[in-house]
């Protein structure tokens, strides 16, 4: 693909070339028409004068001697010729310089001037005018006066001779080399001027485009200096056009997202290392203490049971991380089916009922038995189990866990709440962040790793819904799920 600079220059020059071509054609056409009209008007005037000088005296047609001797008919360099034909096509008169040559015979309507172009015997261009007219009848009593007493020195187009007089045809030709030479010079002048304008336009366009693209080059230079360890840098190009300001702002927003992503990755790596280090250290210390001396079978069983619990927790965390990675890569497929929510919630609750009974936590499933949704049963079970596990863990002693649901606009909203929440309103939305826990001291590391609710939100979104967390007065923590009905 051509560079932006090349495309802009080609576009500007192409537009200029088109405009100059149209402009030159219009100018040439207007000037050519004006010159030709002026030339033809002079030629027509000569034809009118010649026609007015023709008289019919009896059977003899006469042409005034003074008209025949007009200087333009005697100029050999830029000659003007005339030729007069009778009604039967015989040549009555012609200009002295025409010699034995004949002009092109042009016949039109009576008193209608016909104009055209031809070439003389030497191939030079000439303009010709043909006129068919009725000659004047010579008056023996008053040859030089008309009925009004005026001189008959001009051809009268309204004159009507007797009916027995036949029309004559007059053709006048004038050398037009000078006219077409001027037009040729005009064509070259317009062509050279257009070429000069295009050349200057190319230089000016190149300078303007280079200057106009300078802000982009400046931004590119600033981007080139940004590395993964300097994502806090922002593009600060000044004096940029309004169109480039939007690009600069979007790039700065992209850098902000990249910085946040890198920070999350660093924090994620630190959290994973911390979450794995603590159970591994506990597992190692337990094994080392056990191996420090010989113990009975009951002690070994207790140690192995503790190690197994630690390993199970670590395996759960690794599995959750693997599911999150697959969700991000869109490598998990879903099988959608009709699910009765109340039945599925009761099924998921059985795994936590004993722990809830120990802490005297009441569970109230208020979902209508007939309420259903369209979802993947296995993954929705993971979602509900993680939420219920979190509720049992953080509800207060003797507290309550409650589930309710309702249908709204082709969706089903499921709310799972528990009492005894110690979070603030600002902290509630953070429960979906990986490895985030309300207990900043992380005293429960090894038991909870802060991935359960993060997995909940990712799974629900992958299923076509969404998950929200909020805190109500009285320490009631609620997680709302929006599912497809």
Secondary structure as UniProt FT lines:
FT   HELIX           4..52
FT   STRAND          54..57
FT   TURN            58..59
FT   STRAND          60..63
FT   HELIX           65..68
FT   HELIX           71..74
FT   TURN            77..78
FT   STRAND          80..85
FT   TURN            87..88
FT   STRAND          91..94
FT   HELIX           96..98
FT   TURN            99..100
FT   STRAND          113..119
FT   TURN            121..122
FT   STRAND          125..133
FT   STRAND          136..137
FT   TURN            143..144
FT   TURN            147..148
FT   TURN            157..158
FT   TURN            163..164
FT   STRAND          168..175
FT   HELIX           177..212
FT   HELIX           214..224
FT   TURN            228..229
FT   TURN            231..232
FT   HELIX           242..291
FT   HELIX           297..328
FT   TURN            329..330
FT   STRAND          336..340
FT   HELIX           341..358
FT   TURN            359..360
FT   STRAND          362..365
FT   TURN            369..370
FT   STRAND          372..376
FT   HELIX           377..394
FT   TURN            397..398
FT   STRAND          400..408
FT   TURN            409..410
FT   STRAND          411..418
FT   HELIX           425..428
FT   HELIX           429..432
FT   TURN            434..435
FT   TURN            440..441
FT   TURN            443..447
FT   HELIX           452..462
FT   TURN            463..464
FT   STRAND          466..472
FT   TURN            473..475
FT   STRAND          476..484
//
